[in-house]
Amino acid sequence: MRILKYLLRKEFQQILRDRGMLPIIFVVPVFQLVILTYAADFELKNIKYVIVDRDRSQESERLLARFNSSKNFHNMGERTDFKDGMEALDRNQATLLVRIPNGFSRDLQKEKNATIMLDVNSIDGQAASLSYTYASEIIRKFNDEIAMEWNGLPQKASFPVEVKTRYWFNPEMEYKNLMVPGILAMLVTMVGMFLSSMNVVREKEIGTIEQINVTPVSKIAFLTGKLTPFWILSIFELSFGLVIGKLLFDIPLSGSLGLLYGFTAVYLLVILGLGLLISTMADTQQQAMFLSWFFMVIFILMSGLFTPIENMPVWAQKLTLLNPIAYIVKVIRAVLLKGSTFADIKNDFIVMAGFAVVILSMAVYNYKKRA
């Protein structure tokens, strides 16, 4: 126990003396949390669109007024013909081209049927899909308004069946409530994995690993002394991030923070163990950094942080079962937004504990083998 206390004190002193490590621990996560929360927003606003109105009727003006009054669209002006409108899309001056043909009003009144053309720049498939969805919703509401007038109904007519939508757990559909918990999980992971992966290999580079190996300090005591400071720092990062998330973004804290910290504590054993495993395999800090980044990119992209896991191919969904970040993203969102209890995330706890045992055992074994 005395040796372990000495190792912990020595490791903390080394962290505080390292000027390059302190900004990584305290400054970088704050910038990442604030910048990524505002930048990683997949909700489209101010979609640039251009108009080709060949009808010039009252009905076409009413429809275009709906586009102009929408917060999701930004009018980039009217074009003379289709060719001119497509040039705006080609030059990325607009994402959407709304074409109203000649005779739109006449067909609408006489044939009860009219055509509107929507041309969408689909280089960005997700943006194109959302642009088309928003535009279709505006046209649908325009249809409802015209249908009410034709049938002699008041603007707010009552129907036998009324549909009311209610969103659970995030009623305001605030995107930051979804992103902040996920980014918190990512930051805790990055701090834990990067710092732990460069920890033991740093001893190799400066030549002190041989001195440690000939001492009577057990390998488990040595590795515990190396990893515990980063476990504590990662817990601190989570606390710091929760405070910033509440003060700046007012994220909900619906569930038990004790449950969240308990799961994070087990999860960090997995991440620190993975960092330790990388550190025992690498010979330099540069190698350890690249290996950590390799695993980190794959884990983050397949964690459900930016894209839903349900949208991935079946084989990719099965691979996410081995991705620890996918579990922490799901749990932190469930606890903070839904108020999930231990019974709701019990299986995730069991899986994470199993990951911790396997990865830490592999890391310790690999270190002994190379010692």
C-alpha positions as a Markdown table, in Angstrom:
| # | Residue | x | y | z |
|---|---|---|---|---|
| 1 | Met | 0.0 | 0.0 | 0.0 |
| 2 | Arg | 2.9 | 2.4 | 0.8 |
| 3 | Ile | 4.4 | 1.7 | -2.6 |
| 4 | Leu | 1.1 | 2.3 | -4.3 |
| 5 | Lys | 0.7 | 5.6 | -2.6 |
| 6 | Tyr | 4.2 | 6.6 | -3.6 |
| 7 | Leu | 3.4 | 5.7 | -7.2 |
| 8 | Leu | 0.2 | 7.7 | -7.2 |
| 9 | Arg | 1.9 | 10.7 | -5.7 |
| 10 | Lys | 4.7 | 10.5 | -8.2 |
| 11 | Glu | 2.3 | 10.2 | -11.1 |
| 12 | Phe | 0.3 | 13.2 | -10.1 |
| 13 | Gln | 3.4 | 15.3 | -9.6 |
| 14 | Gln | 4.6 | 14.3 | -13.1 |
| 15 | Ile | 1.2 | 15.3 | -14.6 |
| 16 | Leu | 1.3 | 18.7 | -12.9 |
| 17 | Arg | 4.9 | 19.3 | -14.1 |
| 18 | Asp | 4.1 | 18.4 | -17.7 |
| 19 | Arg | 3.1 | 21.7 | -19.2 |
| 20 | Gly | 1.9 | 20.0 | -22.4 |
| 21 | Met | -0.4 | 17.7 | -20.7 |
| 22 | Leu | -2.3 | 20.2 | -18.6 |
| 23 | Pro | -3.9 | 22.0 | -21.6 |
| 24 | Ile | -5.0 | 18.7 | -23.0 |
| 25 | Ile | -6.7 | 17.8 | -19.7 |
| 26 | Phe | -8.3 | 21.2 | -18.8 |
| 27 | Val | -8.4 | 23.5 | -21.8 |
| 28 | Val | -8.9 | 21.4 | -24.9 |
| 29 | Pro | -12.1 | 19.6 | -23.7 |
| 30 | Val | -13.8 | 22.9 | -22.9 |
| 31 | Phe | -13.2 | 24.2 | -26.4 |
| 32 | Gln | -14.2 | 20.9 | -28.0 |
| 33 | Leu | -17.4 | 20.8 | -26.0 |
| 34 | Val | -18.5 | 24.3 | -26.8 |
| 35 | Ile | -17.4 | 24.4 | -30.5 |
| 36 | Leu | -18.6 | 20.9 | -31.4 |
| 37 | Thr | -22.0 | 21.5 | -29.7 |
| 38 | Tyr | -22.6 | 24.5 | -31.9 |
| 39 | Ala | -21.0 | 23.1 | -35.0 |
| 40 | Ala | -22.3 | 19.5 | -35.0 |
| 41 | Asp | -25.9 | 20.4 | -35.7 |
| 42 | Phe | -27.6 | 18.4 | -38.4 |
| 43 | Glu | -30.7 | 20.5 | -38.3 |
| 44 | Leu | -30.9 | 22.6 | -41.5 |
| 45 | Lys | -31.6 | 26.3 | -41.2 |
| 46 | Asn | -31.5 | 29.0 | -43.9 |
| 47 | Ile | -31.6 | 26.6 | -46.8 |
| 48 | Lys | -30.7 | 28.7 | -49.9 |
| 49 | Tyr | -33.2 | 28.5 | -52.7 |
| 50 | Val | -34.0 | 30.2 | -55.9 |
| 51 | Ile | -37.3 | 30.6 | -57.8 |
| 52 | Val | -38.4 | 30.3 | -61.3 |
| 53 | Asp | -42.0 | 31.5 | -61.4 |
| 54 | Arg | -43.5 | 31.3 | -64.9 |
| 55 | Asp | -47.1 | 31.7 | -63.7 |
| 56 | Arg | -47.0 | 35.0 | -61.9 |
| 57 | Ser | -50.4 | 34.4 | -60.3 |
| 58 | Gln | -51.9 | 35.0 | -57.0 |
| 59 | Glu | -51.7 | 31.4 | -56.1 |
| 60 | Ser | -48.0 | 31.1 | -56.9 |
| 61 | Glu | -47.3 | 34.2 | -54.8 |
| 62 | Arg | -49.2 | 32.7 | -51.9 |
| 63 | Leu | -47.1 | 29.5 | -52.2 |
| 64 | Leu | -43.8 | 31.4 | -52.4 |
| 65 | Ala | -44.8 | 33.6 | -49.5 |
| 66 | Arg | -44.8 | 30.4 | -47.4 |
| 67 | Phe | -41.3 | 29.7 | -48.4 |
| 68 | Asn | -40.2 | 33.2 | -47.6 |
| 69 | Ser | -41.8 | 33.2 | -44.2 |
| 70 | Ser | -40.2 | 29.9 | -43.2 |
| 71 | Lys | -37.2 | 30.0 | -40.9 |
| 72 | Asn | -35.7 | 27.0 | -42.7 |
| 73 | Phe | -35.4 | 28.8 | -46.1 |
| 74 | His | -33.5 | 31.8 | -47.3 |
| 75 | Asn | -34.5 | 33.3 | -50.7 |
| 76 | Met | -31.6 | 33.9 | -53.0 |
| 77 | Gly | -33.7 | 35.6 | -55.6 |
| 78 | Glu | -35.7 | 34.8 | -58.7 |
| 79 | Arg | -34.2 | 33.4 | -61.9 |
| 80 | Thr | -35.5 | 33.9 | -65.4 |
| 81 | Asp | -35.6 | 30.3 | -66.6 |
| 82 | Phe | -34.7 | 26.7 | -65.7 |
| 83 | Lys | -31.2 | 27.0 | -67.1 |
| 84 | Asp | -30.4 | 30.1 | -65.0 |
| 85 | Gly | -31.8 | 28.3 | -61.9 |
| 86 | Met | -29.7 | 25.2 | -62.5 |
| 87 | Glu | -26.6 | 27.4 | -62.8 |
| 88 | Ala | -27.3 | 28.6 | -59.3 |
| 89 | Leu | -27.3 | 25.0 | -58.1 |
| 90 | Asp | -24.1 | 24.2 | -60.1 |
| 91 | Arg | -22.3 | 27.1 | -58.6 |
| 92 | Asn | -23.5 | 26.2 | -55.0 |
| 93 | Gln | -25.4 | 29.5 | -54.8 |
| 94 | Ala | -28.5 | 27.6 | -53.8 |
| 95 | Thr | -29.5 | 24.1 | -52.6 |
| 96 | Leu | -33.1 | 24.1 | -53.9 |
| 97 | Leu | -34.7 | 25.3 | -57.1 |
| 98 | Val | -38.5 | 25.9 | -56.9 |
| 99 | Arg | -40.1 | 25.9 | -60.4 |
| 100 | Ile | -43.7 | 27.0 | -60.9 |
| 101 | Pro | -44.8 | 26.4 | -64.5 |
| 102 | Asn | -47.0 | 28.6 | -66.6 |
| 103 | Gly | -50.6 | 27.7 | -66.1 |
| 104 | Phe | -50.2 | 26.6 | -62.4 |
| 105 | Ser | -53.1 | 28.8 | -61.2 |
| 106 | Arg | -55.3 | 27.7 | -64.2 |
| 107 | Asp | -54.7 | 24.0 | -63.6 |
| 108 | Leu | -55.2 | 24.4 | -59.9 |
| 109 | Gln | -58.7 | 26.0 | -60.4 |
| 110 | Lys | -60.0 | 24.0 | -63.3 |
| 111 | Glu | -58.3 | 20.6 | -63.1 |
| 112 | Lys | -58.0 | 20.6 | -59.3 |
| 113 | Asn | -54.4 | 19.4 | -60.0 |
| 114 | Ala | -51.2 | 21.3 | -60.6 |
| 115 | Thr | -47.5 | 20.5 | -60.8 |
| 116 | Ile | -44.6 | 22.1 | -59.0 |
| 117 | Met | -41.0 | 21.1 | -59.7 |
| 118 | Leu | -38.4 | 20.9 | -57.0 |
| 119 | Asp | -34.7 | 20.5 | -58.0 |
| 120 | Val | -32.3 | 19.7 | -55.2 |
| 121 | Asn | -28.5 | 19.8 | -55.1 |
| 122 | Ser | -27.9 | 16.3 | -53.7 |
| 123 | Ile | -24.1 | 16.3 | -53.3 |
| 124 | Asp | -24.8 | 16.2 | -49.6 |
| 125 | Gly | -27.4 | 13.5 | -49.5 |
| 126 | Gln | -28.6 | 14.3 | -45.9 |
| 127 | Ala | -29.0 | 18.0 | -46.6 |
| 128 | Ala | -30.8 | 17.3 | -49.8 |
| 129 | Ser | -33.2 | 14.9 | -48.1 |
| 130 | Leu | -34.0 | 17.4 | -45.4 |
| 131 | Ser | -34.4 | 20.2 | -47.9 |
| 132 | Tyr | -36.9 | 18.2 | -49.9 |
| 133 | Thr | -38.8 | 17.2 | -46.7 |
| 134 | Tyr | -39.1 | 20.8 | -45.5 |
| 135 | Ala | -40.2 | 22.0 | -48.9 |
| 136 | Ser | -42.8 | 19.2 | -49.2 |
| 137 | Glu | -44.2 | 20.1 | -45.8 |
| 138 | Ile | -44.7 | 23.7 | -47.0 |
| 139 | Ile | -46.5 | 22.5 | -50.1 |
| 140 | Arg | -48.6 | 20.1 | -48.1 |
| 141 | Lys | -49.8 | 23.0 | -45.9 |
| 142 | Phe | -50.5 | 25.1 | -49.0 |
| 143 | Asn | -52.6 | 22.2 | -50.3 |
| 144 | Asp | -54.6 | 22.0 | -47.1 |
| 145 | Glu | -55.2 | 25.7 | -47.2 |
| 146 | Ile | -56.5 | 25.6 | -50.8 |
| 147 | Ala | -58.7 | 22.6 | -50.0 |
| 148 | Met | -60.3 | 24.4 | -47.1 |
| 149 | Glu | -61.2 | 27.3 | -49.3 |
| 150 | Trp | -62.6 | 25.1 | -52.1 |
| 151 | Asn | -64.8 | 23.3 | -49.6 |
| 152 | Gly | -66.0 | 26.5 | -48.0 |
| 153 | Leu | -64.4 | 25.6 | -44.6 |
| 154 | Pro | -63.0 | 28.2 | -42.2 |
| 155 | Gln | -59.3 | 28.5 | -41.8 |
| 156 | Lys | -59.3 | 26.5 | -38.6 |
| 157 | Ala | -61.9 | 23.9 | -39.4 |
| 158 | Ser | -62.5 | 21.1 | -37.0 |
| 159 | Phe | -62.2 | 17.5 | -38.3 |
| 160 | Pro | -63.5 | 14.2 | -36.8 |
| 161 | Val | -60.0 | 13.0 | -36.1 |
| 162 | Glu | -57.4 | 15.3 | -34.8 |
| 163 | Val | -53.7 | 14.4 | -34.6 |
| 164 | Lys | -51.6 | 15.9 | -31.9 |
| 165 | Thr | -47.9 | 15.2 | -31.7 |
| 166 | Arg | -46.0 | 15.0 | -28.4 |
| 167 | Tyr | -42.3 | 14.4 | -28.2 |
| 168 | Trp | -41.0 | 12.5 | -25.1 |
| 169 | Phe | -37.7 | 13.2 | -23.3 |
| 170 | Asn | -36.8 | 16.2 | -25.5 |
| 171 | Pro | -40.1 | 18.0 | -26.1 |
| 172 | Glu | -38.6 | 21.1 | -27.6 |
| 173 | Met | -36.6 | 19.0 | -30.1 |
| 174 | Glu | -33.5 | 20.8 | -28.9 |
| 175 | Tyr | -30.5 | 19.4 | -30.8 |
| 176 | Lys | -28.0 | 20.4 | -28.1 |
| 177 | Asn | -29.7 | 18.1 | -25.7 |
| 178 | Leu | -28.8 | 15.2 | -28.0 |
| 179 | Met | -25.3 | 16.3 | -28.8 |
| 180 | Val | -23.9 | 17.5 | -25.5 |
| 181 | Pro | -24.2 | 14.1 | -23.7 |
| 182 | Gly | -22.6 | 12.4 | -26.7 |
| 183 | Ile | -19.8 | 14.8 | -26.9 |
| 184 | Leu | -19.2 | 14.5 | -23.2 |
| 185 | Ala | -18.8 | 10.7 | -23.6 |
| 186 | Met | -16.3 | 11.3 | -26.5 |
| 187 | Leu | -14.2 | 13.8 | -24.4 |
| 188 | Val | -14.0 | 11.5 | -21.4 |
| 189 | Thr | -12.9 | 8.7 | -23.8 |
| 190 | Met | -10.3 | 10.8 | -25.6 |
| 191 | Val | -8.7 | 12.0 | -22.3 |
| 192 | Gly | -8.6 | 8.6 | -20.8 |
| 193 | Met | -7.3 | 6.7 | -23.9 |
| 194 | Phe | -4.8 | 9.2 | -25.2 |
| 195 | Leu | -3.1 | 9.9 | -21.9 |
| 196 | Ser | -3.1 | 6.3 | -20.7 |
| 197 | Ser | -1.7 | 5.1 | -24.0 |
| 198 | Met | 1.3 | 7.4 | -23.8 |
| 199 | Asn | 1.9 | 6.7 | -20.1 |
| 200 | Val | 3.9 | 3.5 | -20.0 |
| 201 | Val | 5.6 | 4.0 | -23.3 |
| 202 | Arg | 6.9 | 7.3 | -22.0 |
| 203 | Glu | 8.9 | 5.3 | -19.4 |
| 204 | Lys | 10.3 | 3.3 | -22.3 |
| 205 | Glu | 11.5 | 6.4 | -24.1 |
| 206 | Ile | 13.2 | 8.0 | -21.2 |
| 207 | Gly | 14.8 | 4.7 | -20.1 |
| 208 | Thr | 13.2 | 4.3 | -16.7 |
| 209 | Ile | 11.1 | 1.2 | -17.4 |
| 210 | Glu | 14.1 | -1.1 | -16.8 |
| 211 | Gln | 14.7 | 0.5 | -13.4 |
| 212 | Ile | 11.1 | 0.0 | -12.5 |
| 213 | Asn | 11.1 | -3.7 | -13.6 |
| 214 | Val | 14.1 | -4.6 | -11.4 |
| 215 | Thr | 12.4 | -3.1 | -8.3 |
| 216 | Pro | 10.2 | -5.3 | -6.0 |
| 217 | Val | 7.1 | -3.4 | -7.1 |
| 218 | Ser | 4.5 | -5.8 | -8.5 |
| 219 | Lys | 3.3 | -5.3 | -12.0 |
| 220 | Ile | -0.3 | -4.8 | -10.9 |
| 221 | Ala | 0.7 | -2.2 | -8.3 |
| 222 | Phe | 2.8 | -0.4 | -10.9 |
| 223 | Leu | 0.0 | -0.3 | -13.5 |
| 224 | Thr | -2.6 | 0.6 | -10.9 |
| 225 | Gly | -0.4 | 3.6 | -9.9 |
| 226 | Lys | -0.1 | 4.5 | -13.5 |
| 227 | Leu | -3.8 | 4.3 | -14.4 |
| 228 | Thr | -5.5 | 5.6 | -11.3 |
| 229 | Pro | -4.6 | 9.3 | -11.8 |
| 230 | Phe | -6.1 | 9.2 | -15.3 |
| 231 | Trp | -9.2 | 7.5 | -14.0 |
| 232 | Ile | -9.6 | 10.3 | -11.5 |
| 233 | Leu | -8.9 | 13.0 | -14.1 |
| 234 | Ser | -11.4 | 11.5 | -16.5 |
| 235 | Ile | -14.1 | 11.5 | -13.8 |
| 236 | Phe | -13.2 | 15.1 | -13.2 |
| 237 | Glu | -13.6 | 15.8 | -16.9 |
| 238 | Leu | -17.1 | 14.4 | -16.8 |
| 239 | Ser | -18.0 | 16.5 | -13.8 |
| 240 | Phe | -16.6 | 19.6 | -15.4 |
| 241 | Gly | -18.4 | 18.9 | -18.7 |
| 242 | Leu | -21.7 | 18.4 | -16.9 |
| 243 | Val | -21.3 | 21.8 | -15.2 |
| 244 | Ile | -20.5 | 23.5 | -18.5 |
| 245 | Gly | -23.3 | 21.7 | -20.3 |
| 246 | Lys | -25.8 | 22.8 | -17.6 |
| 247 | Leu | -24.6 | 26.4 | -17.4 |
| 248 | Leu | -24.1 | 27.1 | -21.2 |
| 249 | Phe | -26.7 | 24.7 | -22.8 |
| 250 | Asp | -29.1 | 24.0 | -20.0 |
| 251 | Ile | -29.1 | 20.3 | -20.7 |
| 252 | Pro | -31.6 | 18.2 | -18.7 |
| 253 | Leu | -30.4 | 16.1 | -15.8 |
| 254 | Ser | -33.4 | 13.8 | -15.5 |
| 255 | Gly | -31.7 | 10.7 | -14.1 |
| 256 | Ser | -29.4 | 9.8 | -11.2 |
| 257 | Leu | -26.0 | 11.3 | -11.4 |
| 258 | Gly | -24.7 | 8.5 | -9.1 |
| 259 | Leu | -25.8 | 5.9 | -11.6 |
| 260 | Leu | -24.1 | 7.9 | -14.4 |
| 261 | Tyr | -20.9 | 8.1 | -12.5 |
| 262 | Gly | -21.1 | 4.4 | -11.5 |
| 263 | Phe | -21.3 | 3.4 | -15.2 |
| 264 | Thr | -18.6 | 5.8 | -16.2 |
| 265 | Ala | -16.3 | 4.5 | -13.6 |
| 266 | Val | -16.6 | 1.0 | -15.0 |
| 267 | Tyr | -16.4 | 2.3 | -18.6 |
| 268 | Leu | -13.2 | 4.1 | -17.8 |
| 269 | Leu | -11.6 | 0.8 | -16.8 |
| 270 | Val | -12.2 | -0.4 | -20.3 |
| 271 | Ile | -10.8 | 2.7 | -21.9 |
| 272 | Leu | -7.8 | 2.9 | -19.7 |
| 273 | Gly | -7.1 | -0.8 | -20.1 |
| 274 | Leu | -7.3 | -0.3 | -23.9 |
| 275 | Gly | -4.9 | 2.6 | -23.6 |
| 276 | Leu | -2.6 | 0.5 | -21.4 |
| 277 | Leu | -2.7 | -2.3 | -24.0 |
| 278 | Ile | -1.7 | 0.1 | -26.7 |
| 279 | Ser | 1.1 | 1.5 | -24.6 |
| 280 | Thr | 2.6 | -2.0 | -24.0 |
| 281 | Met | 2.6 | -2.7 | -27.7 |
| 282 | Ala | 4.1 | 0.6 | -28.8 |
| 283 | Asp | 7.8 | 1.6 | -28.5 |
| 284 | Thr | 7.4 | 5.3 | -28.9 |
| 285 | Gln | 4.7 | 7.9 | -27.9 |
| 286 | Gln | 4.2 | 8.7 | -31.6 |
| 287 | Gln | 3.3 | 5.0 | -32.3 |
| 288 | Ala | 0.9 | 5.0 | -29.3 |
| 289 | Met | -0.7 | 8.2 | -30.4 |
| 290 | Phe | -1.4 | 6.9 | -33.9 |
| 291 | Leu | -2.7 | 3.6 | -32.6 |
| 292 | Ser | -5.0 | 5.4 | -30.2 |
| 293 | Trp | -6.3 | 7.6 | -33.0 |
| 294 | Phe | -6.9 | 4.7 | -35.3 |
| 295 | Phe | -9.2 | 3.0 | -32.7 |
| 296 | Met | -10.7 | 6.3 | -31.6 |
| 297 | Val | -11.9 | 7.3 | -35.1 |
| 298 | Ile | -13.5 | 3.9 | -35.7 |
| 299 | Phe | -15.2 | 3.8 | -32.3 |
| 300 | Ile | -16.6 | 7.3 | -32.6 |
| 301 | Leu | -17.9 | 7.0 | -36.1 |
| 302 | Met | -19.6 | 3.7 | -35.2 |
| 303 | Ser | -20.9 | 4.8 | -31.8 |
| 304 | Gly | -24.2 | 6.4 | -32.8 |
| 305 | Leu | -22.9 | 9.8 | -31.8 |
| 306 | Phe | -23.4 | 11.4 | -35.2 |
| 307 | Thr | -25.5 | 8.8 | -37.1 |
| 308 | Pro | -28.0 | 6.4 | -35.7 |
| 309 | Ile | -26.8 | 2.9 | -35.3 |
| 310 | Glu | -30.1 | 1.7 | -36.8 |
| 311 | Asn | -29.2 | 3.3 | -40.1 |
| 312 | Met | -26.0 | 1.3 | -40.4 |
| 313 | Pro | -25.8 | -2.0 | -42.3 |
| 314 | Val | -26.6 | -5.2 | -40.3 |
| 315 | Trp | -22.9 | -6.2 | -40.2 |
| 316 | Ala | -21.9 | -2.8 | -38.8 |
| 317 | Gln | -24.7 | -2.9 | -36.2 |
| 318 | Lys | -23.3 | -6.2 | -35.0 |
| 319 | Leu | -19.8 | -4.7 | -34.8 |
| 320 | Thr | -21.1 | -1.9 | -32.5 |
| 321 | Leu | -21.7 | -4.6 | -29.9 |
| 322 | Leu | -17.9 | -4.6 | -29.4 |
| 323 | Asn | -17.7 | -0.8 | -29.4 |
| 324 | Pro | -17.5 | 0.5 | -25.8 |
| 325 | Ile | -18.2 | 4.1 | -26.9 |
| 326 | Ala | -21.5 | 3.0 | -28.3 |
| 327 | Tyr | -22.5 | 1.9 | -24.8 |
| 328 | Ile | -21.5 | 5.1 | -23.0 |
| 329 | Val | -23.2 | 7.3 | -25.6 |
| 330 | Lys | -26.4 | 5.3 | -25.2 |
| 331 | Val | -26.3 | 5.3 | -21.4 |
| 332 | Ile | -25.4 | 8.9 | -20.9 |
| 333 | Arg | -28.2 | 10.0 | -23.1 |
| 334 | Ala | -30.6 | 7.6 | -21.5 |
| 335 | Val | -29.8 | 8.8 | -17.9 |
| 336 | Leu | -29.7 | 12.5 | -18.6 |
| 337 | Leu | -32.6 | 12.8 | -21.0 |
| 338 | Lys | -34.9 | 9.9 | -20.1 |
| 339 | Gly | -34.1 | 9.4 | -16.5 |
| 340 | Ser | -33.3 | 5.7 | -16.9 |
| 341 | Thr | -32.7 | 3.6 | -13.8 |
| 342 | Phe | -30.3 | 0.8 | -13.1 |
| 343 | Ala | -32.9 | -1.7 | -14.3 |
| 344 | Asp | -32.9 | 0.0 | -17.7 |
| 345 | Ile | -29.1 | -0.2 | -18.2 |
| 346 | Lys | -28.4 | -3.3 | -16.3 |
| 347 | Asn | -27.3 | -5.2 | -19.4 |
| 348 | Asp | -25.0 | -2.4 | -20.4 |
| 349 | Phe | -23.4 | -2.6 | -17.0 |
| 350 | Ile | -22.8 | -6.3 | -17.3 |
| 351 | Val | -21.3 | -6.0 | -20.8 |
| 352 | Met | -19.0 | -3.1 | -19.8 |
| 353 | Ala | -17.8 | -5.1 | -16.7 |
| 354 | Gly | -17.0 | -8.0 | -19.0 |
| 355 | Phe | -15.1 | -5.7 | -21.3 |
| 356 | Ala | -13.1 | -4.3 | -18.4 |
| 357 | Val | -12.1 | -7.8 | -17.1 |
| 358 | Val | -11.0 | -9.0 | -20.6 |
| 359 | Ile | -9.1 | -5.8 | -21.7 |
| 360 | Leu | -7.3 | -5.2 | -18.4 |
| 361 | Ser | -6.3 | -8.9 | -18.3 |
| 362 | Met | -4.9 | -8.6 | -21.8 |
| 363 | Ala | -3.0 | -5.4 | -20.9 |
| 364 | Val | -1.5 | -6.8 | -17.8 |
| 365 | Tyr | -0.5 | -10.1 | -19.5 |
| 366 | Asn | 1.0 | -8.2 | -22.4 |
| 367 | Tyr | 3.0 | -6.0 | -20.1 |
| 368 | Lys | 4.4 | -9.0 | -18.2 |
| 369 | Lys | 5.4 | -10.6 | -21.5 |
| 370 | Arg | 7.4 | -7.7 | -22.6 |
| 371 | Ala | 8.9 | -6.8 | -19.2 |
